[in-house]
């Protein structure tokens, strides 16, 4: 074998190795959950009763045949301050099982839900901000929008929005919309001061702004609790499955498990995470991401990736390439390597530390992740400052055959 070829093979072999992560974080089952107090249940019942009375008086539209159709659009929308692949995880579905301590049963006959000793069975779907929920909330990166056309029939604002525990006395910032299909949609836990200024009685279209994601009310972290009630006040699960015979109501099908990389980013230091939006003294705190995409030779650099719906055995192939497209580092990651108690988590994140060589080539470098048939990329520069008008956007995921 020629020496040049042998040297090239040895170089590649040294670049492909088991790169141990610095830290792996997984979302616990109770990290983004909520509870409806008796007072909140009564508030919901009052709104539903008022809606039914106004309908009987002819002051609101009657329920239509659309109640049996798929009419719900996605209820979240990133703002212009968001530049990653995605921004959420899904922690809990509607619980169809018996009251506590009975077994939990979601629409797919799984256990991605919960019930509580208070008698509360989770009544909606929880979409949480990820991977930096408190800083994303503070920056207003994700807004809540109407999932279907209808009329605003109630709203509450002005309540504390950094709760991180289940407190029966806490009141949420919330919007109620009587949809044209006759169901009442409940959008709960909004950020304080963000609730729409549109008056009760105002008509909204699907996609219209309702508020920002927060953690008001009885909530353990920033998330949207989306709930549907029929005219009698009964909970309606919008997802059809083996354990829910009701019709599917989402226009775009949402898989039970949707493995996806939400973010891929570079940092000057390891991102600092927090479990709650207030410290022990009651002061507001949030994550410190330490984002950085311009480095100099010899710098320490961190690569950070966050996932939703990650399961053991789903391998991610990572690489860092130089400006001439030659590999600087290549490694694989499998959540199974962490020996977590569960084989599946609705949200996770992982980071690695690298030191750039003092002779690192100047130019645009790239981090790439291949996960579940999609390729995600993020660029950064070494020894080069890009013009401020040039956006540092990740490339959208590319579809590939599943590995």
C-alpha positions as CSV (number, residue, x, y, z in Angstrom):
1,X,0.0,0.0,0.0
2,X,1.3,3.4,-0.9
3,X,2.5,5.5,2.1
4,X,0.1,8.4,1.2
5,X,-2.9,6.1,1.1
6,X,-1.9,4.5,4.4
7,X,-1.5,7.9,6.1
8,X,-4.9,8.9,4.9
9,X,-6.5,5.8,6.3
10,X,-4.8,6.2,9.6
11,X,-6.0,9.9,9.7
12,X,-9.6,8.8,9.2
13,X,-9.4,6.1,11.8
14,X,-8.2,8.5,14.4
15,X,-11.1,10.8,13.6
16,X,-13.8,8.2,14.0
17,X,-14.0,7.3,17.7
18,X,-16.3,7.1,20.7
19,X,-16.5,10.7,21.7
20,X,-17.8,10.7,25.3
21,X,-20.4,13.4,26.1
22,X,-19.8,15.8,28.9
23,X,-23.4,15.7,30.2
24,X,-26.7,14.2,29.0
25,X,-30.0,15.6,30.3
26,X,-33.4,13.8,30.0
27,X,-36.8,15.2,30.7
28,X,-38.5,13.6,33.7
29,X,-42.1,12.5,33.6
30,X,-43.2,15.3,35.9
31,X,-41.0,18.1,34.4
32,X,-43.8,19.7,32.3
33,X,-47.1,18.8,33.9
34,X,-50.1,20.5,35.4
35,X,-53.1,20.1,37.6
36,X,-56.6,21.7,37.6
37,X,-57.7,22.9,41.0
38,X,-61.4,22.7,42.0
39,X,-61.5,26.5,41.4
40,X,-60.1,26.1,37.9
41,X,-62.5,23.2,37.1
42,X,-65.4,25.4,38.2
43,X,-64.1,28.3,36.0
44,X,-64.0,25.9,33.0
45,X,-67.5,24.6,33.8
46,X,-68.7,28.2,34.1
47,X,-67.4,29.1,30.7
48,X,-68.8,26.0,29.1
49,X,-72.2,26.7,30.7
50,X,-72.2,30.3,29.5
51,X,-71.3,29.2,26.0
52,X,-74.2,26.7,26.0
53,X,-76.6,29.4,27.2
54,X,-75.5,31.9,24.6
55,X,-75.8,29.3,21.9
56,X,-79.4,28.5,23.0
57,X,-80.2,32.2,22.9
58,X,-78.9,32.3,19.3
59,X,-76.1,34.7,20.2
60,X,-73.4,32.2,19.2
61,X,-73.3,29.8,16.2
62,X,-74.7,26.4,16.6
63,X,-72.4,23.4,16.5
64,X,-71.8,22.1,13.0
65,X,-71.1,18.8,11.4
66,X,-67.5,19.7,11.5
67,X,-67.3,18.1,14.9
68,X,-66.5,14.8,13.2
69,X,-63.7,16.2,10.9
70,X,-60.0,16.9,11.2
71,X,-60.1,20.7,11.7
72,X,-57.2,21.4,14.2
73,X,-54.1,23.1,13.0
74,X,-50.8,23.3,14.9
75,X,-51.3,25.6,18.0
76,X,-47.7,26.9,18.3
77,X,-45.7,29.3,16.1
78,X,-42.1,30.4,16.6
79,X,-41.3,34.1,16.4
80,X,-38.7,35.9,14.4
81,X,-36.2,35.4,17.3
82,X,-36.1,31.6,16.7
83,X,-33.6,30.1,14.3
84,X,-33.4,26.4,15.1
85,X,-35.1,23.3,13.7
86,X,-37.8,23.0,16.3
87,X,-38.8,24.2,19.7
88,X,-40.9,21.7,21.6
89,X,-41.5,18.3,23.1
90,X,-44.8,16.6,24.0
91,X,-44.9,15.3,27.5
92,X,-48.5,14.2,28.3
93,X,-51.6,13.2,26.5
94,X,-55.2,12.8,27.8
95,X,-55.5,10.1,30.4
96,X,-58.4,7.7,29.5
97,X,-57.8,5.4,32.5
98,X,-59.7,5.3,35.8
99,X,-59.0,7.8,38.6
100,X,-55.9,7.4,40.8
101,X,-54.5,4.9,41.7
102,X,-55.9,3.2,38.6
103,X,-53.6,2.5,35.7
104,X,-52.7,5.3,33.2
105,X,-53.9,4.9,29.7
106,X,-53.4,7.4,26.9
107,X,-55.1,7.2,23.4
108,X,-52.5,4.8,22.1
109,X,-52.9,2.5,25.2
110,X,-49.5,3.7,26.5
111,X,-48.7,5.5,29.7
112,X,-47.6,9.0,28.4
113,X,-50.0,10.7,30.8
114,X,-50.8,10.8,34.5
115,X,-53.5,10.9,37.2
116,X,-53.3,12.4,40.7
117,X,-54.5,11.5,44.2
118,X,-56.7,14.6,44.0
119,X,-58.8,12.8,41.4
120,X,-57.5,14.7,38.4
121,X,-56.9,12.7,35.2
122,X,-54.8,14.7,32.8
123,X,-57.3,16.3,30.4
124,X,-55.3,17.8,27.6
125,X,-52.1,17.6,25.6
126,X,-48.9,19.2,26.9
127,X,-46.5,20.8,24.5
128,X,-43.4,22.1,26.3
129,X,-40.6,24.5,25.3
130,X,-37.2,22.8,24.6
131,X,-34.3,22.8,25.2
132,X,-34.0,26.0,27.2
133,X,-37.6,26.5,28.3
134,X,-37.2,29.4,30.7
135,X,-35.0,31.5,28.5
136,X,-37.2,30.7,25.5
137,X,-40.2,31.8,27.5
138,X,-38.4,35.0,28.6
139,X,-37.5,35.8,25.0
140,X,-41.0,35.1,23.8
141,X,-39.7,32.7,21.2
142,X,-42.9,30.7,20.8
143,X,-46.4,32.0,20.6
144,X,-49.7,30.2,21.0
145,X,-52.1,30.5,18.1
146,X,-55.7,29.4,17.6
147,X,-55.9,25.8,16.3
148,X,-59.3,26.3,14.7
149,X,-61.6,29.3,13.8
150,X,-64.1,30.4,16.5
151,X,-65.0,33.1,19.0
152,X,-63.1,34.1,22.2
153,X,-65.5,33.3,25.0
154,X,-63.2,33.8,28.0
155,X,-59.7,34.8,29.1
156,X,-57.6,35.5,32.2
157,X,-54.3,37.3,32.5
158,X,-52.1,38.9,35.1
159,X,-51.2,35.8,37.0
160,X,-47.6,34.7,38.1
161,X,-46.0,32.8,35.3
162,X,-42.8,31.1,36.7
163,X,-44.4,28.3,38.6
164,X,-42.6,25.0,38.8
165,X,-44.8,22.9,41.1
166,X,-48.4,21.6,41.2
167,X,-50.2,24.1,43.4
168,X,-54.0,23.9,43.5
169,X,-54.4,27.6,44.4
170,X,-52.4,29.0,41.4
171,X,-54.4,30.6,38.6
172,X,-53.3,30.3,35.0
173,X,-53.3,32.9,32.2
174,X,-55.7,31.3,29.8
175,X,-57.8,31.8,26.7
176,X,-61.1,29.9,25.8
177,X,-62.2,29.7,22.2
178,X,-65.6,28.4,21.1
179,X,-64.7,26.7,17.9
180,X,-67.0,26.6,14.9
181,X,-67.2,22.8,15.4
182,X,-69.0,23.3,18.7
183,X,-66.0,22.4,20.9
184,X,-64.5,24.8,23.4
185,X,-60.7,24.9,23.1
186,X,-58.7,25.8,26.3
187,X,-55.2,27.3,25.9
188,X,-53.5,27.3,29.4
189,X,-50.4,28.4,31.3
190,X,-49.6,31.5,29.2
191,X,-46.9,34.1,30.0
192,X,-48.1,36.9,32.2
193,X,-49.1,40.0,30.2
194,X,-49.1,38.1,26.9
195,X,-52.7,37.2,26.5
196,X,-54.4,38.6,23.4
197,X,-56.0,42.0,23.8
198,X,-58.9,40.9,21.6
199,X,-62.1,41.2,23.5
200,X,-64.3,38.4,24.6
201,X,-66.8,37.9,21.7
202,X,-64.1,38.6,19.0
203,X,-63.8,36.1,16.2
204,X,-60.4,34.5,15.5
205,X,-59.2,32.5,12.6
206,X,-56.9,29.5,12.8
207,X,-53.3,30.8,13.3
208,X,-54.4,34.0,15.1
209,X,-52.3,35.1,18.1
210,X,-53.6,34.2,21.5
211,X,-50.6,34.5,23.8
212,X,-47.0,33.3,24.6
213,X,-46.0,30.1,26.3
214,X,-45.4,30.4,30.0
215,X,-45.8,28.5,33.3
216,X,-48.7,30.2,35.0
217,X,-51.2,28.3,37.2
218,X,-50.5,24.9,38.5
219,X,-47.6,24.1,36.2
220,X,-44.2,22.6,36.6
221,X,-42.5,24.3,33.6
222,X,-43.2,26.4,30.5
223,X,-45.7,24.6,28.3
224,X,-49.0,24.9,26.5
225,X,-51.8,22.7,27.9
226,X,-54.3,22.3,25.0
227,X,-57.7,20.9,26.0
228,X,-61.0,20.4,24.3
229,X,-64.5,20.2,25.9
230,X,-67.8,19.5,24.4
231,X,-71.1,21.3,25.1
232,X,-71.7,19.1,28.2
233,X,-68.2,19.9,29.5
234,X,-66.8,16.5,28.8
235,X,-63.1,16.2,27.8
236,X,-62.5,15.5,24.1
237,X,-59.2,13.8,23.1
238,X,-58.3,15.1,19.6
239,X,-56.1,12.0,18.9
240,X,-57.6,8.8,17.6
241,X,-55.9,5.5,18.7
242,X,-56.5,2.0,20.0
243,X,-57.7,3.3,23.3
244,X,-59.7,6.3,22.0
245,X,-62.4,5.6,19.4
246,X,-63.2,9.3,18.9
247,X,-62.2,10.7,15.5
248,X,-58.8,12.1,14.8
249,X,-59.0,15.9,14.8
250,X,-55.6,17.1,13.8
251,X,-55.2,18.2,10.2
252,X,-51.6,17.1,10.1
253,X,-51.2,13.7,11.8
254,X,-48.9,13.8,14.9
255,X,-47.1,10.5,15.5
256,X,-47.2,9.0,19.0
257,X,-43.4,9.1,18.9
258,X,-41.8,11.7,16.7
259,X,-38.0,11.3,17.0
260,X,-36.4,14.6,15.9
261,X,-33.4,16.8,16.6
262,X,-34.8,20.1,17.9
263,X,-31.5,22.1,18.0
264,X,-27.9,21.7,17.0
265,X,-25.6,24.5,18.1
266,X,-22.1,25.6,19.1
267,X,-21.2,27.4,22.4
268,X,-18.3,29.1,24.1
269,X,-19.0,27.1,27.3
270,X,-21.3,24.4,28.4
271,X,-24.9,25.6,28.5
272,X,-26.1,26.2,32.1
273,X,-29.5,24.6,32.7
274,X,-32.0,25.3,35.5
275,X,-34.8,23.2,36.8
276,X,-37.1,26.1,37.9
277,X,-37.7,29.6,36.7
278,X,-37.1,31.1,40.2
279,X,-34.3,30.5,42.7
280,X,-34.7,29.7,46.4
281,X,-35.1,33.5,47.1
282,X,-37.8,33.9,44.6
283,X,-35.7,35.7,42.0
284,X,-36.3,35.0,38.3
285,X,-33.6,32.7,36.8
286,X,-33.2,31.1,33.4
287,X,-30.8,29.0,31.4
288,X,-27.6,30.5,30.1
289,X,-27.0,28.9,26.6
290,X,-23.6,30.5,26.0
291,X,-24.2,30.5,22.2
292,X,-21.2,31.2,20.0
293,X,-20.6,30.7,16.3
294,X,-17.4,32.7,15.8
295,X,-14.2,31.2,17.2
296,X,-10.4,31.7,16.9
297,X,-7.8,28.9,16.6
298,X,-7.1,27.4,20.0
299,X,-10.6,28.2,21.4
300,X,-12.6,25.7,23.5
301,X,-15.8,24.9,21.7
302,X,-18.9,23.0,22.8
303,X,-21.3,21.2,20.5
304,X,-24.9,20.9,21.9
305,X,-27.8,18.8,20.5
306,X,-31.4,18.5,21.8
307,X,-33.9,15.9,20.9
308,X,-37.6,15.1,21.3
309,X,-38.9,11.6,21.6
310,X,-35.5,9.8,21.7
311,X,-35.4,6.1,22.3
312,X,-32.5,3.8,23.1
313,X,-30.9,2.3,20.0
314,X,-31.5,5.4,17.8
315,X,-27.9,6.2,16.8
316,X,-26.9,9.7,15.8
317,X,-23.8,10.1,13.6
318,X,-22.1,13.4,14.3
319,X,-19.2,15.1,12.5
320,X,-17.3,18.4,12.4
321,X,-15.8,19.4,9.1
322,X,-13.2,22.0,8.2
323,X,-13.7,24.6,5.5
324,X,-12.2,22.2,2.9
325,X,-14.8,19.6,3.9
326,X,-12.3,17.3,5.5
327,X,-13.4,15.8,8.8
328,X,-12.1,17.3,12.1
329,X,-14.1,14.8,14.3
330,X,-16.6,12.1,13.8
331,X,-18.5,10.2,16.5
332,X,-21.8,8.4,17.3
333,X,-24.2,8.8,20.2
334,X,-26.8,6.4,21.5
335,X,-29.0,7.3,24.5
336,X,-28.6,3.7,25.6
337,X,-25.0,4.4,26.6
338,X,-26.2,6.5,29.6
339,X,-27.9,3.6,31.4
340,X,-31.0,5.7,32.2
341,X,-33.9,4.0,34.0
342,X,-36.2,4.3,31.0
343,X,-35.6,3.4,27.3
344,X,-37.5,6.4,26.0
345,X,-37.7,10.2,26.9
346,X,-39.9,12.9,25.4
347,X,-37.0,15.3,25.6
348,X,-33.2,15.0,26.0
349,X,-30.0,17.0,25.4
350,X,-26.3,16.2,25.2
351,X,-23.1,18.2,24.8
352,X,-19.4,17.6,23.9
353,X,-16.3,19.7,24.4
354,X,-13.6,20.2,21.8
355,X,-10.4,22.3,21.6
356,X,-9.7,23.8,18.2
357,X,-6.1,23.4,17.1
358,X,-3.9,26.5,17.2
359,X,-3.3,26.0,13.5
360,X,-7.0,25.5,12.7
361,X,-7.8,26.6,9.1
362,X,-9.6,29.9,8.8
363,X,-13.1,29.8,7.3
364,X,-16.6,28.3,7.7
365,X,-16.8,25.0,9.5
366,X,-19.8,22.7,9.9
367,X,-21.4,20.5,12.5
368,X,-23.5,17.7,11.0
369,X,-25.9,15.2,12.7
370,X,-27.6,12.3,10.9
371,X,-30.5,11.0,13.0
372,X,-33.4,8.8,12.0
373,X,-32.9,9.4,8.3
374,X,-32.5,13.2,8.5
375,X,-29.4,15.3,8.3
376,X,-29.1,18.5,10.4
377,X,-26.3,21.0,9.9
378,X,-25.0,24.1,11.7
379,X,-22.2,26.3,10.6
380,X,-19.6,28.3,12.6
381,X,-16.5,30.2,11.7
382,X,-12.9,30.0,12.8
383,X,-10.8,33.2,12.6
384,X,-13.5,34.9,10.5
385,X,-16.2,37.3,11.3
386,X,-19.3,37.2,9.1
387,X,-21.1,40.4,8.2
388,X,-23.8,41.2,10.8
389,X,-26.5,41.2,8.1
390,X,-25.7,37.5,7.2
391,X,-28.0,35.2,9.3
392,X,-26.6,32.3,11.1
393,X,-29.3,29.9,10.3
394,X,-29.1,26.1,10.5
395,X,-29.8,24.2,7.3
396,X,-33.3,22.6,7.3
397,X,-33.2,18.8,7.9
398,X,-32.6,16.7,4.8
399,X,-34.5,13.4,4.4
400,X,-32.4,10.3,4.0
401,X,-33.2,6.6,3.9
402,X,-33.5,5.4,7.5
403,X,-30.3,3.8,8.8
